[in-house]
């Protein structure tokens, strides 16, 4: 009986006290592990901050190495920010040019818009301010009433290009990086060009782009009447990019309006833009390489795969009187008149029902003008239209209608087609 009692006491001790000791030991281990995790997270955050600073310093170093734009504008003030360098033209209250770099980090960055628009503290004469674009009044109920002047605060160096760096993205909202852009131009046409370059870097993760953005400034520009600093309103904007890895250069010049023309129609060479602006871009490049890259004007290498088949619409100057290109087709939708449209057949489709569709100048799904040949009319052609016509320059005559937002023409026979050289 004595042994049983001792065994019972021992069992009670084991069951009642040992788990408590174990529990205390595990709590200490867990607390230590959590402390170590917090320390590691802080170390990772510190290292990420260090890496970002090094990347920003590398960008500024690379921009200076390739050379800032040069020109006969000695009064411009050059301001160096974390990830962009700009030349501020006080006469026009905006930058003459802004230079930055578009890196593969843009594909993984996830920092959202900061919208912290503010004057640029580096501009000694003072940059543009909010009152150059709109006024804000606080109503009796505390709500804000905005009185806009009709223009967006259009970014020159786009904020989305810096979404990998909180500092760089925030600095893109300095008013020195803003220019008065028509709303639809800023939000659609200009945004599409910005998207084009980001998509290019996303497809070519082995490269980085040297980018210069500029309003085309010259004497006699109108100003925003109600702006306190009389900010000039550019009629045109330009953006150029250089890819040293793949040896490519391109420039785009776009009017300050909504542009429904394809982006590639605005492409020119960097040389041409230099003649237009009086600026010398990338002056430190080796002369032979500079001449080669700045003479390029083919936009195709910069376009996504879906647009590689696209071609420039025929120049209006090359067309006979009464003939129109595919960009002009939309102007004749629903007129009921017989119109002749010329372009290159870049894509075709033979549907399961035997209908043939020809897209001129821009391929599906970005088509701007489509020719339809319905199944019962295909017999009127001495060839298979979807095969024979692909890649050929043609002019088609008929009435133009709208089909789901695209200018379209249905033709009945081969006589409606002329071959254009």
Backbone torsions as a table, in degrees:
resi	resn	phi	psi	omega
1	UNK	NA	-39.3	-179.7
2	UNK	-59.9	-43.1	-179.6
3	UNK	-65.8	-36.8	178.0
4	UNK	-62.9	-39.3	-179.9
5	UNK	-66.1	-44.0	178.0
6	UNK	-60.8	-41.3	177.8
7	UNK	-61.9	-38.3	179.5
8	UNK	-65.9	-41.9	178.1
9	UNK	-64.3	-40.6	178.8
10	UNK	-63.0	-39.8	-180.0
11	UNK	-64.0	-41.4	179.1
12	UNK	-61.7	-43.3	179.6
13	UNK	-61.4	-43.7	-179.4
14	UNK	-65.3	-43.9	-176.7
15	UNK	-75.3	-29.5	-173.5
16	UNK	-95.3	-29.1	-171.4
17	UNK	-111.1	-36.6	-177.5
18	UNK	-63.6	-45.5	177.9
19	UNK	-57.3	-35.1	179.1
20	UNK	-63.6	-42.2	178.2
21	UNK	-64.6	-45.6	177.3
22	UNK	-58.8	-43.3	-178.5
23	UNK	-61.0	-43.6	178.4
24	UNK	-62.4	-39.2	180.0
25	UNK	-64.8	-43.5	178.8
26	UNK	-65.6	-39.2	178.2
27	UNK	-61.1	-40.4	178.7
28	UNK	-65.8	-41.7	179.1
29	UNK	-63.9	-43.0	180.0
30	UNK	-64.0	-43.9	179.2
31	UNK	-61.2	-40.8	179.0
32	UNK	-65.5	-42.5	179.7
33	UNK	-63.6	-41.4	179.2
34	UNK	-65.6	-37.5	177.2
35	UNK	-64.3	-43.6	178.9
36	UNK	-63.6	-39.2	178.5
37	UNK	-62.7	-43.5	179.4
38	UNK	-62.5	-39.7	179.1
39	UNK	-65.6	-40.9	177.7
40	UNK	-64.1	-41.8	179.1
41	UNK	-62.0	-39.9	178.0
42	UNK	-66.7	-39.7	177.2
43	UNK	-63.5	-40.5	178.1
44	UNK	-64.5	-41.6	179.1
45	UNK	-64.4	-41.7	178.4
46	UNK	-63.8	-40.1	-179.7
47	UNK	-68.5	-39.7	178.0
48	UNK	-62.8	-40.1	178.0
49	UNK	-64.3	-40.7	178.4
50	UNK	-63.9	-43.0	179.6
51	UNK	-63.5	-42.1	179.1
52	UNK	-61.5	-43.0	179.2
53	UNK	-62.1	-40.5	179.0
54	UNK	-66.1	-39.6	178.1
55	UNK	-64.0	-42.2	179.5
56	UNK	-64.3	-42.3	178.4
57	UNK	-64.1	-37.2	179.1
58	UNK	-65.0	-39.3	179.5
59	UNK	-61.0	-50.0	-179.3
60	UNK	-61.9	-40.7	178.6
61	UNK	-62.3	-42.9	-179.0
62	UNK	-68.1	-38.1	178.7
63	UNK	-62.7	-43.3	179.9
64	UNK	-68.5	-34.7	-177.8
65	UNK	-65.4	-39.9	-178.8
66	UNK	-80.1	-19.2	174.5
67	UNK	105.7	126.4	175.2
68	UNK	-75.6	153.5	178.9
69	UNK	-56.1	137.9	178.9
70	UNK	-115.4	145.5	178.6
71	UNK	-170.8	177.2	-176.7
72	UNK	-83.4	46.9	-175.9
73	UNK	-124.3	72.4	-172.4
74	UNK	-71.3	-18.3	-178.0
75	UNK	-84.4	-10.4	179.3
76	UNK	-67.5	141.4	178.1
77	UNK	-100.1	125.2	-179.3
78	UNK	-91.6	121.2	-179.5
79	UNK	-113.6	130.0	-179.6
80	UNK	-105.5	117.2	177.3
81	UNK	-107.0	-172.4	-172.6
82	UNK	-62.5	-38.7	-176.0
83	UNK	-135.8	10.3	177.6
84	UNK	-148.5	152.6	176.1
85	UNK	-125.6	135.1	-177.7
86	UNK	-136.1	156.8	174.5
87	UNK	-113.3	114.2	-175.5
88	UNK	-90.4	124.8	179.0
89	UNK	-99.2	99.0	-175.0
90	UNK	-57.4	-36.4	-177.9
91	UNK	-58.1	-31.4	-176.5
92	UNK	-109.1	-3.3	179.6
93	UNK	55.3	46.4	174.9
94	UNK	-167.5	170.5	-179.7
95	UNK	-73.5	140.9	172.1
96	UNK	-75.1	-33.3	174.7
97	UNK	-157.2	152.5	173.8
98	UNK	-129.9	129.5	-178.3
99	UNK	-116.9	131.7	177.0
100	UNK	-148.8	-179.7	-179.2
101	UNK	-124.7	135.7	177.7
102	UNK	-103.7	112.2	-174.2
103	UNK	-110.6	165.0	178.5
104	UNK	-59.6	-15.9	177.6
105	UNK	-60.1	-22.1	-179.0
106	UNK	-63.4	-25.1	-177.9
107	UNK	-74.2	-25.3	-177.5
108	UNK	-110.4	-12.0	-179.7
109	UNK	-65.3	145.9	-177.9
110	UNK	-137.3	22.3	178.4
111	UNK	-78.7	132.5	-176.0
112	UNK	-85.0	166.7	176.6
113	UNK	-53.5	138.8	177.5
114	UNK	-96.2	-27.9	178.9
115	UNK	54.8	26.0	179.4
116	UNK	-92.6	63.3	177.7
117	UNK	-58.4	135.9	-178.8
118	UNK	-164.9	158.2	177.1
119	UNK	-62.8	153.5	179.0
120	UNK	-85.5	115.7	-177.1
121	UNK	-70.0	-12.5	-178.3
122	UNK	-86.2	-12.3	-177.7
123	UNK	-84.2	111.0	-172.8
124	UNK	-64.0	-29.6	179.9
125	UNK	-88.0	-4.8	-177.2
126	UNK	90.7	130.6	179.3
127	UNK	-86.5	-179.9	171.7
128	UNK	-61.0	163.7	-177.4
129	UNK	-135.6	176.6	-178.8
130	UNK	-56.2	-40.1	-176.6
131	UNK	-68.3	-2.4	172.9
132	UNK	-84.4	-10.4	-176.3
133	UNK	-122.3	-32.1	178.3
134	UNK	-168.0	165.1	175.8
135	UNK	-114.0	152.2	178.1
136	UNK	-127.1	131.3	178.7
137	UNK	-122.6	134.5	176.2
138	UNK	-89.2	119.2	-178.4
139	UNK	-79.1	164.0	-179.3
140	UNK	-55.2	-31.5	-179.6
141	UNK	-83.9	4.9	177.7
142	UNK	92.2	-11.5	179.3
143	UNK	-75.0	156.1	-179.9
144	UNK	-99.5	136.0	176.7
145	UNK	-114.8	123.4	-176.5
146	UNK	-99.2	137.5	178.0
147	UNK	-122.0	94.4	-175.3
148	UNK	-83.3	157.8	-178.8
149	UNK	-100.8	7.3	174.7
150	UNK	96.2	4.7	-178.5
151	UNK	-130.7	147.2	171.4
152	UNK	-82.7	153.9	169.7
153	UNK	-82.4	90.4	-173.5
154	UNK	-83.0	123.6	176.7
155	UNK	-65.6	139.0	169.1
156	UNK	-85.6	-65.7	168.3
157	UNK	-82.9	116.6	-172.2
158	UNK	-69.0	139.7	-179.3
159	UNK	-60.5	-36.7	-177.0
160	UNK	-64.3	-21.1	177.3
161	UNK	-68.7	-16.7	-177.3
162	UNK	-112.0	21.8	-172.9
163	UNK	-70.3	3.7	175.5
164	UNK	-96.6	-7.0	-178.1
165	UNK	-135.9	119.1	179.9
166	UNK	-60.2	-42.4	-178.2
167	UNK	-66.1	-49.8	-177.8
168	UNK	-64.1	-40.7	179.9
169	UNK	-63.6	-44.2	179.8
170	UNK	-61.9	-40.5	-178.5
171	UNK	-69.2	-18.4	177.1
172	UNK	-69.0	-10.5	179.1
173	UNK	-94.0	9.8	171.3
174	UNK	-65.0	142.2	-179.9
175	UNK	-65.6	-16.7	174.9
176	UNK	-68.1	-17.3	179.3
177	UNK	-99.9	9.8	-178.2
178	UNK	-107.9	153.1	174.9
179	UNK	-148.6	143.7	-176.8
180	UNK	-71.1	110.5	-179.1
181	UNK	-116.5	144.4	175.4
182	UNK	-60.1	139.1	-173.0
183	UNK	-52.7	-49.8	-177.5
184	UNK	-69.6	-30.7	176.2
185	UNK	-64.6	-49.0	-177.6
186	UNK	-63.0	-45.6	-171.2
187	UNK	-84.2	-20.3	-177.5
188	UNK	-120.8	-65.1	-172.9
189	UNK	-66.6	-52.7	-179.6
190	UNK	-66.1	-38.9	178.7
191	UNK	-62.2	-35.1	179.1
192	UNK	-64.9	-36.5	178.0
193	UNK	-68.6	-40.9	176.4
194	UNK	-61.0	-42.7	178.3
195	UNK	-61.7	-37.3	-178.3
196	UNK	-57.8	-45.5	-177.7
197	UNK	-72.7	-36.4	177.1
198	UNK	-65.4	-39.7	178.4
199	UNK	-64.9	-35.4	178.8
200	UNK	-62.5	-46.8	179.4
201	UNK	-66.1	-35.0	178.2
202	UNK	-63.7	-35.8	178.7
203	UNK	-79.9	-22.9	-177.4
204	UNK	-122.3	74.8	-174.4
205	UNK	-71.1	-3.3	179.1
206	UNK	-92.4	6.5	-175.1
207	UNK	-133.9	173.9	173.0
208	UNK	-139.5	151.1	-177.6
209	UNK	-108.6	133.8	167.6
210	UNK	-87.5	120.2	-173.5
211	UNK	-122.1	133.3	172.7
212	UNK	-123.0	130.1	179.4
213	UNK	-121.1	139.6	-176.8
214	UNK	-154.5	142.8	165.5
215	UNK	-80.0	146.1	177.1
216	UNK	-84.4	102.7	-174.6
217	UNK	-100.0	138.2	176.8
218	UNK	-161.8	164.8	-179.4
219	UNK	-62.4	146.8	174.9
220	UNK	91.1	2.4	178.5
221	UNK	-66.8	143.2	173.9
222	UNK	-67.9	164.7	-180.0
223	UNK	-123.7	161.9	173.5
224	UNK	-72.4	107.3	-169.2
225	UNK	-53.5	-42.6	-172.9
226	UNK	-89.5	-1.5	-179.4
227	UNK	-71.3	142.4	-175.8
228	UNK	-69.1	-27.4	-179.3
229	UNK	-106.5	6.2	179.4
230	UNK	54.3	58.7	179.8
231	UNK	-64.5	132.3	-180.0
232	UNK	-71.7	148.4	179.2
233	UNK	-107.6	104.2	179.6
234	UNK	-67.0	145.3	175.5
235	UNK	-86.4	-21.7	-178.1
236	UNK	-141.3	153.0	174.4
237	UNK	-128.9	152.5	180.0
238	UNK	-133.9	151.2	174.5
239	UNK	-144.2	130.5	179.1
240	UNK	-128.9	153.8	-177.1
241	UNK	-140.9	149.0	179.0
242	UNK	-129.7	128.5	176.5
243	UNK	-116.1	100.6	-177.7
244	UNK	-73.6	-29.2	-178.9
245	UNK	-62.2	-45.7	-177.8
246	UNK	-103.4	7.7	175.7
247	UNK	57.2	59.3	-179.0
248	UNK	-134.4	146.2	174.1
249	UNK	-143.7	149.7	-178.8
250	UNK	-159.9	155.9	173.7
251	UNK	-138.1	151.8	176.2
252	UNK	-130.6	136.9	174.7
253	UNK	-123.9	123.5	-175.5
254	UNK	-128.0	142.6	176.7
255	UNK	-74.6	151.4	-178.5
256	UNK	-79.0	68.4	178.4
257	UNK	-158.9	167.8	174.2
258	UNK	-64.2	128.2	-177.5
259	UNK	-115.7	113.3	177.3
260	UNK	-94.9	0.8	174.7
261	UNK	-73.7	152.5	177.1
262	UNK	-60.6	146.7	-178.5
263	UNK	-55.3	-39.3	-174.0
264	UNK	-64.3	-17.0	178.3
265	UNK	-71.5	-13.4	-179.4
266	UNK	-99.9	3.9	-177.1
267	UNK	-77.0	137.1	174.4
268	UNK	-141.1	175.1	176.8
269	UNK	-81.9	157.4	175.1
270	UNK	-63.8	-35.7	175.4
271	UNK	-55.7	-44.9	-179.1
272	UNK	-64.1	-38.1	179.1
273	UNK	-68.6	-34.7	176.7
274	UNK	-62.1	-41.3	178.3
275	UNK	-65.2	-34.7	-178.4
276	UNK	-72.6	-36.5	-172.2
277	UNK	-103.5	-18.3	-175.0
278	UNK	77.6	11.2	179.5
279	UNK	-101.3	149.7	175.0
280	UNK	-109.6	112.2	-177.4
281	UNK	-91.2	145.4	177.3
282	UNK	51.1	52.0	-173.0
283	UNK	-65.6	-19.4	-177.4
284	UNK	-88.7	-2.1	176.2
285	UNK	-63.8	146.4	174.7
286	UNK	-55.8	135.7	-168.6
287	UNK	-57.0	-41.0	-179.7
288	UNK	-66.1	-43.6	179.1
289	UNK	-67.3	-40.1	179.0
290	UNK	-60.6	-45.6	-179.6
291	UNK	-61.6	-40.5	-178.9
292	UNK	-66.0	-50.3	-174.8
293	UNK	-71.9	-36.0	-175.4
294	UNK	-80.6	-7.0	175.8
295	UNK	-90.1	-11.3	-176.2
296	UNK	-72.7	139.3	178.3
297	UNK	-138.8	3.4	-179.2
298	UNK	-78.2	115.6	-177.7
299	UNK	-79.7	-11.7	-172.2
300	UNK	-55.6	-44.5	-179.6
301	UNK	-60.4	-17.9	-177.9
302	UNK	-93.0	-10.3	-175.6
303	UNK	-87.3	152.3	175.1
304	UNK	-66.4	163.8	-176.2
305	UNK	-55.5	-36.8	-176.9
306	UNK	-65.5	-17.2	-177.6
307	UNK	-110.4	8.0	-176.5
308	UNK	-66.0	-25.7	179.5
309	UNK	-80.2	-16.7	-174.3
310	UNK	-64.0	149.2	177.3
311	UNK	-131.2	164.2	176.5
312	UNK	-69.7	137.9	173.2
313	UNK	-59.4	151.5	179.5
314	UNK	-59.7	134.7	177.5
315	UNK	-61.4	135.0	-179.2
316	UNK	-58.0	-34.8	-177.8
317	UNK	-64.9	-22.4	-178.2
318	UNK	-89.1	-8.4	-175.9
319	UNK	-91.7	146.2	175.4
320	UNK	-63.8	160.4	177.9
321	UNK	-58.4	132.6	179.6
322	UNK	88.1	0.9	176.4
323	UNK	-106.8	150.2	-175.8
324	UNK	-134.4	157.0	176.4
325	UNK	-93.1	178.1	-173.4
326	UNK	-67.8	-26.6	177.3
327	UNK	-69.4	-29.6	-179.1
328	UNK	-83.5	-11.4	-175.5
329	UNK	-57.4	-38.5	-177.0
330	UNK	-61.2	-25.9	-178.8
331	UNK	-71.6	-11.8	-176.6
332	UNK	-114.7	10.7	178.1
333	UNK	-64.7	130.1	173.9
334	UNK	75.2	9.4	-179.5
335	UNK	-77.9	-20.4	-178.3
336	UNK	79.3	2.1	-179.5
337	UNK	-94.8	152.8	176.2
338	UNK	-81.5	121.3	-173.0
339	UNK	-123.6	146.6	177.0
340	UNK	-107.8	122.1	-179.1
341	UNK	-116.4	134.7	-178.3
342	UNK	-117.6	143.8	177.9
343	UNK	179.8	-177.7	-179.6
344	UNK	-102.6	132.2	178.0
345	UNK	-76.1	104.4	-175.7
346	UNK	-97.7	-20.6	176.3
347	UNK	-152.6	148.8	179.6
348	UNK	-136.2	162.0	176.0
349	UNK	-148.7	134.9	171.1
350	UNK	-107.0	111.3	-176.1
351	UNK	-76.0	167.5	178.8
352	UNK	-62.2	-23.7	179.2
353	UNK	-90.7	1.5	177.2
354	UNK	92.0	4.5	176.7
355	UNK	-79.2	146.5	179.7
356	UNK	-114.1	135.0	177.9
357	UNK	-125.1	129.9	179.7
358	UNK	-117.4	125.9	177.1
359	UNK	-105.4	125.2	-177.9
360	UNK	-98.6	130.6	174.2
361	UNK	71.9	-38.5	176.9
362	UNK	-128.0	130.5	-175.9
363	UNK	-79.8	158.8	172.3
364	UNK	-61.0	137.8	11.3
365	UNK	-98.1	16.5	-177.8
366	UNK	-106.8	25.4	-174.2
367	UNK	-61.8	147.5	176.5
368	UNK	-117.0	-15.8	177.0
369	UNK	-153.5	124.6	-176.8
370	UNK	-122.9	135.3	174.4
371	UNK	-105.3	129.2	-179.6
372	UNK	-110.4	134.2	173.0
373	UNK	-125.0	107.6	-175.0
374	UNK	-75.9	157.4	-169.0
375	UNK	-52.2	-41.0	-176.8
376	UNK	-74.9	-6.4	178.9
377	UNK	-103.8	-13.1	-178.1
378	UNK	-59.2	-30.1	-179.9
379	UNK	-63.0	-18.0	-179.1
380	UNK	-83.2	5.8	180.0
381	UNK	-114.1	133.7	-177.9
382	UNK	-80.1	15.4	179.8
383	UNK	-152.9	168.3	175.0
384	UNK	-81.4	104.6	-171.5
385	UNK	-54.8	-40.5	-175.6
386	UNK	-69.2	-19.9	178.7
387	UNK	-98.9	-48.8	-172.7
388	UNK	-69.5	-36.3	-173.0
389	UNK	-86.0	-14.6	-176.9
390	UNK	-62.6	128.2	179.3
391	UNK	88.7	-6.9	-177.6
392	UNK	-93.0	149.2	173.5
393	UNK	-88.0	122.9	-176.3
394	UNK	-134.6	162.8	169.5
395	UNK	-122.6	130.7	-179.4
396	UNK	-119.5	142.7	-176.9
397	UNK	-120.2	131.2	179.5
398	UNK	170.8	-172.9	179.7
399	UNK	-90.2	140.2	-175.4
400	UNK	-102.3	130.5	178.0
401	UNK	-123.6	172.6	177.5
402	UNK	-103.3	127.8	175.4
403	UNK	-126.0	102.9	179.3
404	UNK	53.2	43.3	175.5
405	UNK	88.3	-0.3	179.9
406	UNK	-113.8	134.3	175.3
407	UNK	-65.7	127.9	-174.1
408	UNK	-135.8	154.9	178.9
409	UNK	-141.9	129.7	174.9
410	UNK	-100.9	129.2	179.3
411	UNK	-120.2	153.4	-172.7
412	UNK	-104.4	-21.8	-176.0
413	UNK	-157.2	173.3	-175.6
414	UNK	-67.5	-19.5	179.6
415	UNK	-66.3	-17.8	179.7
416	UNK	-78.1	-6.4	-176.1
417	UNK	-113.1	131.8	169.6
418	UNK	-117.1	147.2	177.3
419	UNK	-93.7	127.2	-172.0
420	UNK	-106.4	126.3	177.2
421	UNK	-110.6	NA	NA
